[in-house]
């Protein structure tokens, strides 16, 4: 007879093992199509492997970094045996397997990056919406480097700023970030930030750099403004000037705005074109 005083225990859900199995294994694969999130898809011994730092069609050696145990794992291309035509030397010395996780396609030519992004959008439209359409991704002006006007840098326990490794809490200290506008990168990376967990930085249309330090719970601590030609930050922060749609906008210094200086104008232009 069942004991009605104690309800039967529910079966415990087992979390996937992210440490065992294939983690650390190396093997050769021929890389398949690009996937969302900076990966390409490969297969090995009947399992899907999402591989970073590679390109479709390449033959690479993969090192498994994460094993989800249920049909797929993640890994890095640690050796390229047969490179694709769009592979280039990385312009950032911090990019690559086991390094900074801030960029997905530093090893790909600019034209190749646009093609990969178009492939991802095309596949999503086909798989999710059943639409078979041509997709072209157009580059905004300014080139692939020094375009980012707003960023958040992590800070390690010694006060050194940097960015995190891919899918990790580990901070990779940086001397520079080649995709970030030089005044914004210099304002954060040229000094230490004791007692901070992160630093938000933004460069506005007038050349004003604003930094906001955050504690390790993401709460704002202090905001400073550095104007062009000035060596000492001002406190408290002023407002940032942004330009889009032929108008000037005033926003919070490190508040939300499109990270590429030309993005807001591009969105306004697309909406006006469709409205017409």
QUILIN-V175649 format. One record per residue. N is the residue number from 0. PHI is phi in radians with two decimals (999 if undefined). OMEGA is omega in radians with two decimals (NA if undefined). D_CENTER is the distance of its C-alpha to the mean C-alpha in Angstrom with 1 decimal. Layout:
N	PHI	OMEGA	D_CENTER
N	PHI	OMEGA	D_CENTER
This chain:
0	999	-3.09	58.5
1	-1.24	3.08	55.0
2	-1.45	-3.05	54.4
3	-1.39	-3.12	53.5
4	-1.32	-3.10	52.7
5	-2.17	3.13	49.4
6	-1.12	3.13	47.0
7	-1.08	-3.14	45.5
8	-1.21	3.09	42.3
9	-1.32	3.09	39.3
10	-1.10	-3.12	37.6
11	-1.39	3.09	34.5
12	-1.33	-3.11	31.2
13	-1.61	3.09	29.8
14	-1.23	3.12	26.2
15	-1.08	3.13	24.7
16	-1.42	-3.11	25.1
17	-1.75	-3.08	21.7
18	-2.02	-3.03	23.6
19	-1.60	3.07	26.6
20	1.14	-3.01	27.4
21	-1.57	-3.07	25.6
22	-0.98	-3.12	23.3
23	1.63	3.12	24.0
24	-1.21	3.05	25.8
25	-2.16	3.09	25.4
26	-2.78	3.14	26.6
27	-1.58	3.05	26.5
28	-2.47	2.92	25.1
29	-1.74	-2.96	25.1
30	-1.41	3.11	21.7
31	-1.68	-3.00	21.8
32	-1.24	3.10	19.8
33	-1.27	3.07	16.1
34	-2.19	3.10	14.6
35	-1.09	3.06	11.9
36	1.78	3.07	8.6
37	1.51	3.13	8.8
38	-1.90	2.84	12.2
39	-2.08	-3.04	15.7
40	-1.74	3.03	18.7
41	-2.32	3.11	21.6
42	-2.35	3.11	24.7
43	-2.60	3.13	26.8
44	0.90	3.07	30.0
45	1.41	-3.12	29.5
46	-1.94	3.05	26.0
47	-1.40	3.10	22.7
48	-2.18	3.06	20.1
49	-1.55	-2.97	16.4
50	-1.96	3.03	15.7
51	-1.65	3.07	12.6
52	1.15	3.13	13.4
53	-2.47	-3.14	16.0
54	-2.44	3.08	17.4
55	-0.98	3.10	19.9
56	1.58	-3.12	23.4
57	-1.34	2.96	22.8
58	-1.84	-3.02	24.8
59	-2.39	2.93	22.9
60	-1.68	-3.12	23.5
61	-1.79	2.93	21.2
62	-1.93	-3.09	21.0
63	-1.28	-3.13	20.4
64	-1.88	-3.09	18.1
65	-2.72	-3.13	18.6
66	-2.06	-3.12	21.6
67	-1.47	2.99	21.8
68	1.24	-3.09	25.5
69	-1.99	2.97	25.9
70	1.74	-3.13	25.4
71	-2.54	3.04	21.9
72	-2.53	3.13	20.0
73	-2.09	-3.14	16.7
74	-2.81	3.11	16.9
75	-1.97	3.00	15.9
76	-1.40	-3.06	18.0
77	-1.67	3.07	19.8
78	-2.62	-3.13	22.5
79	-1.81	-3.11	22.7
80	-1.58	3.12	26.3
81	-2.35	-3.06	26.2
82	-1.31	3.02	23.5
83	-1.43	-3.09	22.7
84	-1.13	-3.09	23.8
85	-1.51	3.13	20.4
86	-1.28	3.13	19.3
87	-2.32	3.02	19.2
88	-1.24	-3.11	19.1
89	-1.14	3.11	15.7
90	-1.30	-3.13	16.0
91	-1.87	-3.12	14.0
92	-1.22	-3.12	16.1
93	-1.64	-3.11	13.4
94	-1.55	3.08	11.6
95	2.43	-3.12	13.2
96	-0.97	3.10	14.4
97	1.35	-3.10	14.5
98	-1.86	-3.10	12.8
99	-1.01	3.13	9.6
100	-1.72	-3.05	6.6
101	-1.28	-3.10	4.3
102	-2.17	3.14	5.1
103	-1.72	-2.90	6.7
104	-2.21	3.11	9.8
105	-1.10	-3.10	11.3
106	-1.53	-3.06	14.4
107	-2.08	3.08	15.1
108	-1.04	-3.12	17.3
109	-1.05	3.11	16.4
110	-1.08	3.11	18.8
111	-1.12	3.10	17.6
112	-1.09	3.12	14.0
113	-1.09	3.12	15.8
114	-1.13	3.12	17.9
115	-1.12	3.13	15.3
116	-1.11	3.09	13.8
117	-1.10	3.11	17.5
118	-1.07	-3.14	18.3
119	-1.11	-3.13	15.7
120	-1.12	3.14	17.2
121	-1.05	-3.13	20.6
122	-1.16	3.12	20.4
123	-1.13	3.11	19.3
124	-1.10	3.13	22.1
125	-1.24	-3.03	24.5
126	-1.29	-3.04	23.8
127	-1.60	-3.05	23.4
128	-2.01	-3.14	25.7
129	1.21	-3.11	28.0
130	-1.79	3.09	27.5
131	-1.89	-3.04	28.0
132	-2.29	3.02	26.8
133	-1.35	-3.14	25.7
134	-2.21	3.04	22.3
135	-2.16	3.07	21.5
136	-1.76	-3.13	18.2
137	-1.71	3.13	19.4
138	-1.38	2.97	17.7
139	-1.34	-3.10	17.9
140	-1.16	3.05	20.0
141	1.96	3.10	19.1
142	1.49	-3.01	17.5
143	-1.45	-3.11	14.1
144	-2.12	3.06	14.1
145	1.04	-3.13	14.9
146	-1.72	-2.98	14.0
147	-1.35	-3.08	11.7
148	-1.65	-3.10	14.4
149	-2.53	-3.10	12.8
150	-2.70	2.99	10.4
151	-2.14	3.10	10.8
152	-1.84	3.05	11.7
153	-1.37	3.13	13.1
154	-2.26	3.14	16.7
155	-1.47	-3.03	18.6
156	-1.22	3.10	22.2
157	-1.62	-3.11	23.6
158	1.60	-3.13	22.0
159	-1.45	3.14	19.7
160	-1.48	3.11	16.4
161	-3.10	3.08	13.2
162	-2.25	-3.05	9.8
163	-1.52	2.98	9.8
164	-1.12	-3.13	10.3
165	-1.04	3.12	8.7
166	0.95	-3.10	10.5
167	-2.59	3.01	12.5
168	-1.63	-3.13	13.9
169	-1.19	3.13	14.9
170	-1.66	3.03	14.0
171	-1.69	3.14	13.9
172	-1.07	-3.10	16.0
173	-2.15	2.93	15.3
174	-1.63	-3.12	18.0
175	-2.75	3.01	15.8
176	-2.31	-2.98	12.4
177	-1.13	3.09	13.4
178	-1.57	-3.13	11.0
179	-1.56	3.09	12.2
180	-0.91	-2.97	15.8
181	-0.98	3.14	18.1
182	-1.10	3.13	20.1
183	-1.23	3.13	17.3
184	-1.10	-3.11	15.8
185	-1.12	-3.10	19.5
186	-1.06	-3.12	20.4
187	-1.72	-2.93	18.1
188	-1.45	-3.11	17.9
189	-1.55	-3.12	21.6
190	-2.58	3.07	22.9
191	-1.77	-3.07	22.8
192	-2.23	-3.11	22.2
193	-1.15	3.11	24.7
194	1.23	3.10	24.8
195	-1.87	3.06	21.3
196	-1.76	3.14	18.4
197	-2.86	3.08	15.8
198	-2.36	2.98	16.1
199	-1.54	3.12	15.0
200	-2.44	3.12	15.9
201	-2.55	3.05	16.7
202	-2.00	-3.08	18.8
203	-1.62	-3.05	21.1
204	-1.19	3.13	23.3
205	-1.65	3.14	26.1
206	1.48	3.14	24.2
207	-1.50	3.11	24.2
208	-1.79	3.08	21.6
209	-2.05	3.06	21.2
210	-2.09	3.02	19.9
211	-2.25	3.09	20.1
212	-1.50	3.14	20.2
213	-2.15	3.06	19.6
214	-1.40	-3.04	21.4
215	-1.34	3.00	20.1
216	-1.82	3.12	20.6
217	1.47	3.14	18.5
218	-1.56	-3.12	21.7
219	-1.14	-3.14	22.1
220	-1.93	-3.02	24.5
221	-2.69	3.10	25.1
222	-2.13	3.12	24.2
223	-2.34	-3.14	25.3
224	-2.16	3.07	25.6
225	-2.10	-3.11	26.0
226	-1.56	-3.10	27.8
227	-0.94	3.12	28.1
228	1.48	-3.13	30.6
229	-1.54	3.12	30.8
230	-1.85	-3.09	30.4
231	-1.99	3.12	30.8
232	-1.14	3.06	28.5
233	-1.74	3.05	30.2
234	-2.45	-0.14	30.4
235	-1.34	-3.06	30.0
236	-1.25	2.97	27.3
237	-1.64	3.11	28.3
238	-1.76	3.13	26.7
239	-1.72	3.12	24.2
240	-1.76	3.08	25.3
241	-2.22	-3.13	23.3
242	-2.17	3.09	24.9
243	-2.81	3.10	24.5
244	1.09	3.14	27.2
245	1.32	-3.12	29.7
246	-2.28	3.03	29.7
247	-1.69	-3.12	28.5
248	-2.16	3.11	26.7
249	-1.99	-3.07	26.8
250	-2.35	3.06	24.0
251	-1.09	-3.02	23.1
252	-0.90	3.12	21.7
253	-1.91	3.10	18.3
254	-1.26	-3.05	18.6
255	-1.14	2.93	16.6
256	-2.79	3.12	16.6
257	-0.97	-3.02	14.7
258	-1.26	3.08	12.3
259	-1.59	-3.07	13.9
260	-1.00	-3.11	17.6
261	-1.66	-3.02	19.0
262	-1.17	-3.10	17.1
263	-1.09	3.09	19.6
264	-1.09	3.14	22.5
265	-1.11	3.11	21.2
266	-1.14	3.12	21.1
267	-1.04	3.13	24.5
268	-1.08	3.13	25.9
269	-1.14	3.13	24.9
270	-1.12	3.14	26.5
271	-1.13	3.11	29.6
272	-1.09	3.13	29.9
273	-1.16	-3.12	29.9
274	-1.13	-3.13	32.2
275	-1.33	NA	34.6
